[in-house]
Amino acid sequence: MFSQKVSVIIRTYNEGLYITNLLRAIKQQEYPNIEIILVDSESTDDTVKLAEQYCDKIVGIKKSDFTFGYSLNKGIENSTGDFLVLVSAHTEPCDNTWITNLISPLLNPNIIMVYGKQIGDKNSRYPEFTDLNRTFGDKPKTLNAPNYFSHNANSSLTKRAWEQYKFNESLSGQEDIDWAKHWMKQGFSVYYEPKASIVHSHHETWKQIRHRFHRESKAMKTIGVTKDLSAIKLIISEIKRATNDLKNLKKQQTFTAPIKDVLFYRSNKIIGTMSGMLQRNK
């Protein structure tokens, strides 16, 4: 496996605060044959300047042209690896075996895609930290249809599979789930590998949170993975999560204003999700 090249694809827009730590961690991976492709959407900070010394290629795209699928496709088009690793710019691998662990399951011909564990940090909002813990557990698992899920903040696939079905560039998000659904409907599986873990630093404004859940729920509706979710079910689900967050609050001493974050994050998640689901597709 070590003889095959891995192309790491990173999407950036004003990631100067995080990009150096990620790129240094990639360079320190035990896997010996790696190239780094950075796709930048007209950053106005020092992202590109900081990345130049680490990247094999920097691909520029217009900010106005950005979608998650388009950005990934442009990066992969410029890659030369047999394996593809997709990772968010504001993350950092937990150890130097991250890439090895993330691509190893792809040696199984039934595994079409792998996604790894994500851990919040002290910069995370407390309820998002707990959501990551709920979503990304400690046990590996194999996902099959109709359990369509993957996550391109920390994932891998083969270049050969991507050449047969590229990421949907028209979606407002969830291009990873669309891609996984395509292959899972053909009998392939997605694998969750918790040993391939990253720290995901995420701290959005309330407006950004509403927008994120709006575009994600809108995309899920377009993909056809979920039907319209009733407001009552969504509200009950988020109230339960908020209650659990508050019950476990004493265990967490590192978060700023966690009670406020629980109340505002859960309410903005509900608003964003419902607005996306109720919006008519054009």
N, C-alpha and C positions, 0 to 999 in steps of 0.2 A: 504493500500500500504506500509506503514512504516514497516510492519512485514516481508516484503520480502527483502532478502539481495541483495545489489548492489555490484558487483565486478568492481572495476576501474582498467582498463588495461592500463599500460604506457610502451611505448617502449623507450629505452634509448641507446645512445652511446655518451659518454663524455658530459653529461648534468649537470655537477657539478655546473655550474653558475646559473642554473634555478631550479633544482629539489627540493631543500629545500622549496622554496616559494610555489611551486605547492603542495607538500605533506602536508605542514602545512595548506594550504587552504582547502584541502580535509578533513583533520582532523577536521576542524572548520565548516563543513557543517551541516545544521540542520537535515539532514537525519540521523537517528540513527543507521542504520544497514549496515555498509560499510566494505568491505575488499579491500586492495590495493595489486595488483599483478604487479610487475615490471619485464619487460623482457629486459635484458641487453645484448648487442652484444659486449662483451669483451672491455668495457670501460677502457681506460688507465689513466683516471683522478680519482677523488674521488667520482664519482657518486654513486657507490654501497655503499661505506662507509657512505656517507651522508644519503642514503635512508634506511639503515638497521633499524634504530630506528622507522621508520614510516610504513614500509611495512609488510604485513602479509606473503608475499612470494616473493622471488626474484628468477627468472628463468634465467639461463644463456644459451645463444646460441652462436655459433661460428659466428664471423663477416662474414666469407665467406659464411655462410648459410643464411644470412639475405635476406629476402624480406619482404615487409610490411605485406603481407598476412600470411606468415609463422610465423613471430614474434607475430602477433595478435592471431593466432591459438594456438601457444604454451602457451601464457598467458591465454587464455580462457580455454584451457584444464586443467590448474591448478587452475581454479577458482571454487567457490562453490555457486555463486550468481544466483538469478533468473533473475535479470536485469544486463546487461553489459553496462558499460560506458567506451568509448575509448577516450583517450585524449593525445595530444602531450606533451612531457616532457617540452618543452620551452613555456609553457602557464601558465596562472594563472586565476582562476575563479574570476569574478567581485564581487560576493557576496556569502553568505552562503546558498542561495536557488538554486544554480546552478544545483545540482544533482536532486533535487525535480522537478524543472522545466524541466529538460532534459528527465526524465523518465515518467513523468505524462501522456504525449500523448500516451504512449504505452498501457495505459489501454483501449484505443479504439481498438477493435480487427481488425479494418481495417488498422491501422497504424503499419507498420512493422519495421520502423526505424525512428529515430529523429536526426536531427543535429541542433546545436545551433549557435549563433552568434559569429563571431570572429572580434576582434578589434586590429588594429596595435598599436604600441607604439612608443616612441621617437627613439628607436633603429631600427625601420623599415626603409627601403628605401621608400622615399616619394611615388613613383608610386605604390609600393606594398600596401602601406597604403590606397591609393585611390581605388585600385582594391578590397581590402577587404570591403571597404564601398559600392562598387557597388554590390558585390556578396551577402553580408550579410546585408540586410536592417532591418528596424524597425518593419515591419509587418509580422505576422506569415502567413504561406501559406502551402497548401497541394499540393504535387507533385504527378502526375500520369503519366503513360506511355503515350507517349515516352519521357517525360521529366525526363530522368534518372540522378539523382544527389543526392549525399550525401557527407559528408566530415568527415573522421575519426579523424581529429584533435580535434573534439568535437562532439561526437555522442553517441547514445544509441540504444540498441536492446535487445531482450530477448535471454536468453541462449537456450531456446527451439527452436527458429527460427534458431539460429546458428548451432544447432545440426543437423538440416535438410539440411542446406546448409552452408558449411564453406567457409572462405575467400580463394580466388584463390591464391595459393602460387607461381604460375609461372609468374604472372604479375609483371612488373617493377614499378607498381604504380596503382592508381585508383581501388584498390581492393574494395573500398567502393561503387564506381559506378557500378562495376560488380555485387556486392551483391544486391544493390538496383534494378538493372535491372532484375535480376533473379526473385525477388519477385513481382516487379511491373508488369511484364509480366503475373503474375498469378492473377492480380487484386488488389494487395495491394498498399498502398500509403506510401510515405515518407513525414514526417512533419518537417517544419522548425519552430523552437521555438526561437525567438530573446531574450526572457527573460532568456534563458540559455546561458549567454554570458561569454566569456573568452577574456583575452588579450593575443594575440599571438605575441611573440617576435621573429622576423625573420630578420636576416641580413646575407645574403649569398654573397660569392664572385661572380664575373661575370661568372666564370667557373661553379660554383655550380648552378647558375641560368640557364645557358644553359643546364646543365645536367638534372636539374629538369624538365624543359619543354620538353626536349628530351624524357625522360622516360615516362612522363605523356602522351604525344601525341602518342608515340609508343604503350602504353597500351590501350589508347582509340581506336586506330586502331584495335588492337587485339580483344578488346571487341566487336567492331562493332558498337559503338555508333556514331562515326563520320566517314565520308568518307574522302578521301584525300581533304584537304583544299587548295585551290589555293593560291599561294604566293601573288597574287594581293589583294585578299580579306583579307588575314591576315595582310598584310602591311597597307591597308586602315584602318582596325579596330584599329590597334595599333597607327597609326598616329592620328586618332580621339581621342583616349584616351590620347595620349601625349599632344595634343592641349588643351584638357580639364584640364589636370593636370597643364599645364603652366598658363592657364587662372585663375585657383583658387589658384595659388601659393602664392599670397599676404595674403591669409587667414591662411597660415601655416608658423609659425615662429620658429618651434622647430626642423626642419630637417637640417642636414648638407649636403651641396652641392646638393640641390634638382634638379637644372637644369641638372647637369651632370647625376644624377641618372635617371631622366626621359629619357634622350637620350640613355644612356647605357643600362638601364633595358629593355626598349622597343625593342631595337635592338637585345639584347641577347635573349629576349623572342621569337622574330621572328626566329632567327637562330636555337635555340633549338627546337622549335615547328616544324619547317619545316624539320629539319634533322630527327626527330623522325617519322614524317609522311611518309617521303620518304624512310626510311629504310625498307627493305624487312623483313617480319616476317619469322623466320626459322621454 
